[in-house]
């Protein structure tokens, strides 16, 4: 797994079933999704990563949309997620199209 300049992403996984990955917006963290995780995890495996520089992830000198996309992809690969539904808002809504263009085989559907 390529962790991108030694970054170890902070994330949470809750529930079981088909995977749903929730991507937070700029200035937010995985905690933004607390209510949705509580409900959705009853029927789905919910993955909530913090992107670099947000939440419990330390900031690094350089991060771009490409590094965030790579981090999300690498996290999902490490978790052995073969298919997921991507849900994002604000900045998190910009990540699914890039994930879809580079890694379309693992995404079932995307909601922005």
N, C-alpha and C positions, 0 to 999 in steps of 0.2 A: 504494500500500500504506500503510495506517495502521499506523505502528510504535508507537503508544501512548506519548505524551509523549517522543518522541525515542529510545526504546529500540531498540537493535539487538541482537536475540537471538543468543546464541551457540548454534550447532547443528553437527551433523555429518551427512553423508549418505554412506552406503556401499552398494555393490552396485547392482544393476539389476533391473528387473522390477516386479511389483506393489508398491505402497508399503505399508509398515508403519511406523507412528509410535509410538515407545516413550516414554512419559511417566513421568518419575521421581517419587519420593516426596519429602515434606517433609524438608529438610536434606540431600538427596542431590543428584546431578548426573547429566548424561548418561553419565558414566564408570561409573555403576552398571550399565549395560547392556553393558559391554565384551564379556563372554563371549557374550551373546545376539547381539550385532551380528556378532561373528566368525563365528558359525554361520549366522545367518539371511541375512546379506548374500551368501551363495553363491547364493541363489535369489530374493531380494527386494531392493527398494530400501528401505533402512532409514534412517529419519529420527529423530534423537535430539536434541531441543531441550533447552536449559536453560531453566527458567522464571525469570522476573524474581526477582532477589535470590539466586539459587543458581548454583553452579558459577562460570563465568567471566562471568556476567551481573551487572552492578553492581546493588546495591540501590537502590531509589527510595523516596521518602517514603511513597507509597501504592501498594499492589497488593492486588488482591482476586481471587477466583475469576473474576470477569467479565473483569478485565484479563488474567489468565493465559489464559483461553479465547480472548479476542480476539487475543492475541499468537500463540497456536498456529495459529489460523485464518489470520491474516495471513501467518505464515511459510509455511504450506502453499500459500496462494494465490500468494505470491511465487515459490515453487518450482514453480508450475504443477502441483500435485498435484490431480488431479480426483477421485480416489477413494483412500481409504486405510483400513487396518485400524488401529484405535486400541487400544493396549495400555498399561495403567497400573497402578501399585500405590500404596498409601497415598494421599497427596494427588493423585498422578497418576491414581489411579483415580476421583477425583471429577470430573476434567475431561471425560472422554468423554461422560457424560450431558448436560452443558451444551453441549458441542460438537454432540451429536446433536440436541438440541432446537432449537438455533439454525441449524445448518448441516447438517441431515440428508442433504442431497443428495450430500455428498462422502464419506460414511463407508460402507464396505462392511460392517464388523462391528466390535464393540467387545468387548474382554476386560478384565476388571477383577480 
